[in-house]
Amino acid sequence: MDHVKLRDAKSKVGGTFALTVLLQKRCQELVRGAQKLVELEAKSPIDIALEEILQGKIWLGDRVTPLEPKPEPKEDNPRTADAPLGSPK
């Protein structure tokens, strides 16, 4: 197995644990007869699953989009962003 592909897959899914879980689940599906989602000559379920991850065909859980940064509080506003709504100015 190519170490560069493993590193790329780890960064794509969020780390070693997530990659391991995703590979294990997908390999089980492939062994049970699931259709592969990529065109690949490899017959090893782990190689197929890894390529599916790299091509973005499978992922673990919901896809997460980055959150927008919070706007900075205005300088002329005496209220800070952390102050509760009912607190005095």
Beta strands, then each sheet from edge to edge (+ up, - down):
end
